[in-house]
Amino acid sequence: MDLLQLLSWACIVFTVGMFSTGLTDLKKMRESKSTDNIQFLPFLTTCLNNLGWLYYGILKRDQTIVLVNVIGALLQILYIIMYFHYTKLKRQVTSQTLAAGLVLTCGWFYFTTFLPEGDGRLNQLGLTCSVVTVSMYLSPLTDLVEIVRSGNVQCLSFPLTVATFFTSTSWVLYGLQLIDYYIVVPNTPGILTSLIRFYLFWRFASVNQGSPSYKPMNL
């Protein structure tokens, strides 16, 4: 097994593991028959991101990218269906889903109609997916600032932080092997934000001696 194949398997295993953390929220919804304290937008935005990278993988003919994002998209669709089933805010969830569907349709129409086949379409799609992925990794930074102020890391998930670190690292190394900076660049912030979270766990782990320092799992 060469290095590229090893990194490919690492990307698959770690990424699917990271996507599977949503199963904890799925279990909570089934047990409580509600969606209290569970956010819907992360499922929806991750699904859109998966579909974008799936198209990128198809154009690039990269089986690793295709497989990971097929599994990811199917899991997110499952989470979305179950959330809709248990939520009391069905109208809001429906409107957000329809809006996401409209964005996806417009994006598909743009890339397939206005951009010629070949490297131009691939590069434009790679840039778009990279920007979306970077924004998803950087969006929790405001929460990290609040954690620094409060010294309370209970709202963070240590297993998800570990999964994000190994997933991002695997994709960065995989992208470097392929010399594909559309893969390298958007996953680098995932490493950096994970390192910040590791520091926060270390720094504030003993703030509340009588209670766990972090939630065992939360998407």
C-alpha positions, -999 to +999 in steps of 0.1 A: +000+000+000+016+033-011+013+066+008-015+080-013-037+049-008-030+050+029-040+087+031-071+079+011-082+053+036-074+077+065-095+104+049-124+080+044-123+065+080-118+098+098-143+118+078-170+092+080-163+091+118-167+128+120-200+128+101-212+100+123-210+121+154-245+134+144-258+100+154-256+112+190-281+140+182-302+115+163-303+093+194-313+123+216-341+132+192-355+097+193-353+094+230-368+128+238-391+130+208-380+166+203-352+187+188-346+209+219-310+221+221-302+207+187-295+230+158-308+223+123-286+245+101-253+225+107-270+195+092-283+215+062-251+234+055-230+202+058-253+185+034-248+213+008-211+212+014-211+174+008-230+178-024-206+205-037-175+184-029-193+153-044-196+172-077-160+182-074-149+146-069-169+135-099-153+161-122-119+153-108-126+116-110-114+111-074-131+081-059-120+090-023-137+124-025-168+109-041-172+080-016-167+102+015-192+128+003-218+103-008-218+088+027-217+123+043-246+135+022-267+104+030-261+108+067-270+145+066-302+138+047-310+112+074-304+138+101-325+163+083-355+139+078-354+129+115-351+165+126-381+174+105-400+145+120-395+156+156-393+194+154-422+217+163-409+243+139-418+225+107-426+256+087-392+272+095-373+240+088-392+236+055-384+272+044-347+268+052-346+235+033-363+250+003-339+279+003-310+255+004-325+235-024-329+267-044-292+277-038-282+242-048-302+243-080-289+277-090-254+266-084-258+235-105-274+255-133-245+280-132-217+255-132-233+233-159-246+261-182-223+291-180-189+274-174-172+253-201-162+217-193-127+211-182-102+229-159-122+261-158-153+245-143-132+223-120-112+253-107-143+275-102-161+247-083-130+239-062-127+276-052-164+278-043-163+246-022-131+258-005-147+291+005-177+273+020-156+248+039-133+275+053-164+295+065-178+264+082-145+258+100-142+295+111-178+301+121-174+287+157-146+312+164-170+335+182-180+307+205-143+301+212-139+337+222-168+334+247-152+302+261-120+321+267-139+348+285-160+324+306-134+296+311-161+270+306-155+243+279-186+223+286-202+234+253-173+218+234-171+182+222-137+166+228-144+136+206-156+158+177-125+180+182-102+149+179-122+137+148-119+171+132-082+173+138-074+139+123-099+144+094-084+178+085-048+166+088-056+136+066-071+158+039-043+183+040-017+155+035-039+139+008-042+172-010-004+178-008+001+144-024-022+153-053-009+189-054-045+200-051-047+232-030-085+233-032-082+204-008-053+216+012-063+252+019-099+247+032-088+219+056-059+239+072-083+260+093-097+227+107-063+218+121-058+253+135-092+255+152-088+220+166-054+230+181-071+260+197-098+238+212-072+213+225-055+243+242-088+254+257-095+219+270-060+218+286-063+254+300-098+251+315-101+214+322-099+218+359-122+249+362-151+229+374-136+201+395-170+185+404-183+182+368-171+169+335-150+194+316-167+188+283-197+172+267-190+136+256-204+143+221-223+170+204-225+181+167 
